[in-house]
């Protein structure tokens, strides 16, 4: 590395680290490795033909506009469609409340840029989404962490953390990444009331909300905020900013997500986005609108649910078949992930080395914890959406070899399972 350039890096870069998941993906490119590491949607459910038709239509009918610069807020018909679709979940918003971003990661970066001064505290779940920690770390965030259990964030432990004065709370209520747990309805009401009591806003990140495979839909926090506190019919007085994405329902490669917030917040975010990239890809927005319109997205989500439910069940069944009884895991009602708990004293980073020797990969739990990851040492995140059921079965069998070896205290993975 050039010492000339290194000496000129801004101070904000000192705490920036590579994503543990992105680094792991480099290792798992080998075809012999079965990877449960990335949060990858299944490529076999991408609507490729529909995208092909949409691209042709956009270029034929709107080519000049789609290839031109556009408004920072986003393509108006797409924003209107998002607002219309949100209404079915009780979220009252207009297009003016919607900002299109270049993927959820840009949404998180803009939120960090808008709200965080160096040293500000942010309340997060323990564990929480690694990408959010990466985005907020750049702006010098400090963290107050509150644990989760099978019903999500432990709201009865929130009071002391809220008295510490966090700038905002960052919460993933549905099929949380990485734990796969869902915040119960009772805890959602409690969270909203506590947020109001202490005057602390909530960032509700909901990339997986449409991917429910069992159980009943639970109202988003942004809806409960309005209903519980008798706010007006829109976002004017709302205490919740809502984020979601097309990455899990259409395709991650189009890099399209959105922020739903009060109009004055959207205006400020627009200014920050102008400085970042002027606007999200015009062409991608036109194409996504054409793909999703006329009810296609609703039908396609039904297909995704069917495929992912089968894969989730395949992983749960394989875990029951192969894993020893002292290891436990979550039972996600939707989403892409489940969370495995090893007995205390085990180290998932060491386990990963043994797992790679068995040609299987996962993400160790440590990086999903805000404060140095010490709590996550005996956890691991498994993704079930990407692999076919038979591959999942074989991958869990391989992983069980490494798990059993570690539980026995062995340090010779090559001698196991031969």
Secondary structure, 3 states (H helix, E strand, C coil): CCHHHHCCCCHHHCCCCCCHHHHHHHHCCCCCCEECCCCCCCHHHCCHHHHHHHHHHHHHHHHHHHCCCCCCCCCHHHHHHHHHHHHHHCCCCCHHHEEEECHHHHHHHHHHHHHCCCCCEEEEEECCCHHHHHHHHCCCCEEEEEEEECCEECHHHHHHHHHCCCCEEEECCCCCCCCCCCCCHHHHHHHHHHHHHHCCEEEEECCCCCCECCCCCCCCHHHHHHHHCCCCCCCCCCCEEEEEECCCCCCHHHCCEEEECCHHHHHHHHHHHHHHHCCCCHHHHHHHHHHHCCCHHHHHHHHHHHHHHHHHHHHHHHHHHHCCCCCEECCCCECCEEEEECCCCCCHHHHHHHHHHCCEECEECHHHCCCCCHHHCCEEEEECCCCCHHHHHHHHHHHHHHHHHHHCCCCCHHHCCC
